[in-house]
Amino acid sequence: MKVSIITGTYNSEKYIGDCLTSINEQDYPDIEHIIIDGASKDSTLEVIKNTNNRVSKVISEPDEGIYDAMNKGIQLAKGEIVGILNSDDFYNSNEVISQVVKAFKESQADCIYGNLYYVKPDDPSVIVRKWVTGPYNKKYGFRWGWHPAHPSFFVRKDIYEKYGYFQADHKISADFELMLRFIERFKVKSSYLEYPMVRMRLGGESSNGVKSHFIGNKECYRAFKRNGVPVPWFYPVVRIGSKLKQYFNH
């Protein structure tokens, strides 16, 4: 079972090495790593070239943002399973992909997701928050603040082909919309792997201050509406609560 991992990059020279190394050191053999670069102006491409990796394809050209890059990568993927790993992030251990493949085989699920650690940008050994996703409960689900951590979200490629790719008109929450669409609207079979998969550096686009939180809420409401999923008026409060819970998990 081949696993394709997609990474979008743009001026990612500072941390892309950690991302490359974490994939290269996975103990699962059948991995392809596809990098879609938005025409970086720094030494990102040079770092990729000079770091041990499993990269099978690099495309560097202007794009319409990170979700456009992800869509390009998914369409090129040859794996049965597709995962997304951002250029600032890295896998928590060298067994992540083998654990994911095992979970797919045992559960026969369409998507697998797990847990994520938020870490300090320049000292990723320090865990700041823990996103413990927990299993999907269809009675509550997304409308009550639950959703998977997207970097831990692995999907069979044929699900993308059947139900669509990222909606690039969402600037920071297209991953939320896609997971909502797959799990809530089309009810694909999902399975929770109680396992810390990814370390994410704080400071990304979707976790960067009050403005991003406001935009995120607006885009989440649009995602619910676009997929015909009812959402309570107090959803922003629930969403804040789910994030605060991550500090207590720590």
C-alpha positions as CSV (number, residue, x, y, z in Angstrom):
1,M,0.0,0.0,0.0
2,K,1.7,3.1,-1.2
3,V,1.4,6.3,0.8
4,S,1.7,9.7,-0.9
5,I,2.7,12.7,1.3
6,I,2.1,16.2,0.0
7,T,4.1,19.2,1.2
8,G,3.4,22.7,0.0
9,T,6.4,25.1,0.4
10,Y,7.1,28.8,-0.1
11,N,10.2,30.4,1.3
12,S,10.4,27.4,3.7
13,E,14.2,27.2,4.1
14,K,14.2,27.5,7.9
15,Y,12.2,24.4,8.8
16,I,11.8,22.3,5.6
17,G,14.8,20.1,6.6
18,D,12.9,18.8,9.6
19,C,9.9,17.9,7.5
20,L,12.1,16.1,4.9
21,T,14.0,14.2,7.5
22,S,10.9,13.0,9.4
23,I,9.5,11.5,6.2
24,N,12.8,10.1,5.1
25,E,13.3,8.3,8.5
26,Q,9.9,6.6,8.5
27,D,10.2,2.8,8.9
28,Y,7.5,2.2,6.3
29,P,9.1,1.6,2.9
30,D,6.5,2.5,0.3
31,I,6.3,6.3,0.5
32,E,6.4,9.0,-2.1
33,H,6.9,12.6,-1.1
34,I,5.6,15.3,-3.5
35,I,6.6,18.9,-3.0
36,I,4.7,21.7,-4.6
37,D,6.7,24.9,-4.2
38,G,5.2,28.3,-4.9
39,A,8.3,29.7,-6.7
40,S,10.3,30.3,-3.5
41,K,12.7,33.2,-3.5
42,D,15.0,31.8,-0.7
43,S,17.0,28.6,-0.6
44,T,14.1,26.2,-0.1
45,L,14.8,24.2,-3.3
46,E,18.5,24.0,-2.4
47,V,17.8,22.7,1.1
48,I,15.5,20.0,-0.5
49,K,18.3,19.0,-2.9
50,N,20.9,18.8,-0.2
51,T,18.8,17.0,2.5
52,N,18.3,13.2,2.5
53,N,14.8,12.6,1.4
54,R,12.2,10.5,-0.3
55,V,11.1,13.2,-2.7
56,S,9.9,11.8,-6.0
57,K,8.7,15.1,-7.5
58,V,9.2,18.8,-7.0
59,I,7.2,21.3,-8.9
60,S,8.1,25.0,-8.4
61,E,5.8,27.6,-10.0
62,P,3.6,30.4,-8.9
63,D,0.3,29.2,-7.4
64,E,-2.9,30.5,-5.8
65,G,-1.9,29.6,-2.2
66,I,-1.4,26.6,0.0
67,Y,-4.6,24.8,-0.8
68,D,-4.0,25.2,-4.6
69,A,-0.6,23.6,-3.9
70,M,-2.2,20.7,-2.0
71,N,-4.7,20.1,-4.8
72,K,-1.9,19.9,-7.3
73,G,0.0,17.4,-5.2
74,I,-3.0,15.2,-4.6
75,Q,-3.8,15.0,-8.3
76,L,-0.2,13.9,-8.9
77,A,-0.2,11.3,-6.1
78,K,0.2,7.7,-7.1
79,G,-0.5,6.3,-3.6
80,E,-3.7,4.7,-2.4
81,I,-3.4,6.7,0.8
82,V,-2.7,10.5,0.8
83,G,-1.5,12.6,3.7
84,I,-0.6,16.3,4.0
85,L,2.5,17.5,5.9
86,N,3.1,21.2,6.1
87,S,6.7,22.4,5.5
88,D,7.0,23.7,9.2
89,D,5.8,20.4,10.7
90,F,7.2,16.9,11.1
91,Y,6.1,13.5,12.2
92,N,6.4,12.7,15.9
93,S,8.1,9.4,15.4
94,N,9.5,7.2,12.6
95,E,6.5,4.8,13.0
96,V,3.7,7.1,12.1
97,I,3.1,6.0,8.5
98,S,3.4,2.3,9.4
99,Q,0.8,2.8,12.2
100,V,-1.5,4.6,9.7
101,V,-1.2,1.8,7.1
102,K,-1.9,-0.8,9.8
103,A,-5.0,1.2,10.9
104,F,-6.3,1.4,7.4
105,K,-5.9,-2.3,6.9
106,E,-7.5,-3.2,10.2
107,S,-10.4,-0.8,10.0
108,Q,-11.1,-0.7,6.3
109,A,-11.8,3.0,6.8
110,D,-11.8,5.7,4.2
111,C,-9.9,8.1,6.4
112,I,-7.7,7.8,9.5
113,Y,-6.8,10.6,11.9
114,G,-4.9,10.9,15.2
115,N,-3.4,13.5,17.6
116,L,-1.1,16.5,17.2
117,Y,1.3,18.3,19.4
118,Y,1.8,22.1,19.1
119,V,5.4,22.9,19.8
120,K,7.6,26.0,20.2
121,P,8.9,27.1,16.8
122,D,12.6,27.1,17.7
123,D,12.5,24.3,20.3
124,P,10.1,21.6,19.0
125,S,11.0,19.4,22.0
126,V,8.7,21.7,24.1
127,I,5.1,20.8,23.8
128,V,2.7,23.8,24.3
129,R,-0.6,22.3,23.5
130,K,-1.9,18.8,22.8
131,W,-4.7,18.3,20.3
132,V,-6.3,15.0,21.3
133,T,-8.9,14.5,18.6
134,G,-10.9,11.6,20.0
135,P,-13.3,9.4,17.9
136,Y,-16.1,11.0,15.8
137,N,-19.5,11.2,17.4
138,K,-22.1,11.8,14.7
139,K,-24.6,13.2,17.3
140,Y,-22.3,16.2,18.0
141,G,-19.5,16.2,15.5
142,F,-18.1,19.3,13.9
143,R,-20.9,21.6,15.1
144,W,-19.8,21.1,18.7
145,G,-16.2,22.0,18.0
146,W,-14.8,18.6,17.2
147,H,-12.7,18.0,14.1
148,P,-9.5,16.2,13.3
149,A,-6.1,17.9,13.2
150,H,-5.6,18.2,9.5
151,P,-1.9,17.2,9.4
152,S,-2.9,13.9,11.1
153,F,-5.7,13.3,8.5
154,F,-4.9,10.5,5.9
155,V,-7.5,9.8,3.2
156,R,-7.8,7.2,0.4
157,K,-7.1,8.9,-2.9
158,D,-10.3,7.7,-4.4
159,I,-12.3,9.7,-1.8
160,Y,-10.8,12.9,-3.2
161,E,-11.6,11.7,-6.7
162,K,-15.2,11.0,-5.7
163,Y,-16.0,13.9,-3.4
164,G,-13.6,16.7,-4.5
165,Y,-10.5,18.5,-3.4
166,F,-9.8,21.6,-1.3
167,Q,-12.0,24.7,-2.0
168,A,-9.3,27.3,-2.6
169,D,-11.7,30.2,-2.0
170,H,-11.2,29.4,1.7
171,K,-8.0,31.1,2.7
172,I,-7.2,29.4,6.1
173,S,-10.0,26.9,6.7
174,A,-10.3,24.8,3.5
175,D,-8.9,21.9,5.4
176,F,-11.9,22.2,7.9
177,E,-14.3,22.4,5.0
178,L,-12.9,19.3,3.3
179,M,-13.0,17.2,6.4
180,L,-16.5,18.4,7.2
181,R,-17.6,17.5,3.6
182,F,-16.1,14.0,3.8
183,I,-17.1,13.0,7.3
184,E,-20.4,14.9,7.9
185,R,-21.9,15.4,4.4
186,F,-20.8,12.2,2.6
187,K,-20.3,10.1,5.7
188,V,-17.2,8.4,4.7
189,K,-16.0,5.7,7.1
190,S,-13.5,7.2,9.5
191,S,-11.3,5.8,12.3
192,Y,-9.5,7.4,15.1
193,L,-5.9,6.3,15.8
194,E,-5.1,7.2,19.4
195,Y,-1.5,8.1,18.6
196,P,0.5,11.4,18.5
197,M,1.3,11.7,14.8
198,V,2.5,15.3,14.1
199,R,4.4,18.1,15.8
200,M,3.2,21.4,14.5
201,R,5.1,24.6,15.2
202,L,3.0,27.4,16.6
203,G,2.5,30.5,14.4
204,G,0.9,29.1,11.3
205,E,-1.7,30.9,9.2
206,S,-4.6,29.3,11.0
207,S,-3.3,29.9,14.5
208,N,-1.9,33.4,14.2
209,G,-3.9,35.9,16.4
210,V,-7.3,37.5,16.6
211,K,-7.6,38.3,12.9
212,S,-7.1,34.7,11.8
213,H,-9.6,33.5,14.4
214,F,-12.2,35.9,13.0
215,I,-11.6,34.8,9.5
216,G,-11.6,31.2,10.6
217,N,-15.0,31.5,12.2
218,K,-16.4,33.2,9.1
219,E,-15.0,30.5,6.8
220,C,-16.2,27.7,9.1
221,Y,-19.8,29.1,9.0
222,R,-19.5,29.1,5.2
223,A,-18.3,25.5,5.2
224,F,-21.3,24.4,7.2
225,K,-23.7,26.3,4.9
226,R,-22.0,25.0,1.7
227,N,-22.4,21.4,2.9
228,G,-25.9,21.7,4.3
229,V,-24.9,21.0,7.9
230,P,-26.8,22.9,10.6
231,V,-24.6,24.8,13.1
232,P,-25.6,26.5,16.4
233,W,-25.4,30.3,16.7
234,F,-22.9,29.8,19.6
235,Y,-20.4,27.9,17.5
236,P,-17.6,30.5,17.9
237,V,-17.8,30.0,21.7
238,V,-17.7,26.2,21.3
239,R,-14.7,26.6,18.9
240,I,-12.8,28.6,21.5
241,G,-13.6,26.1,24.1
242,S,-12.2,23.2,22.1
243,K,-8.9,25.1,21.6
244,L,-8.6,26.0,25.3
245,K,-9.1,22.3,26.1
246,Q,-5.8,21.6,24.3
247,Y,-3.9,23.5,27.0
248,F,-5.5,21.3,29.7
249,N,-4.5,18.2,27.7
250,H,-1.0,19.4,28.1
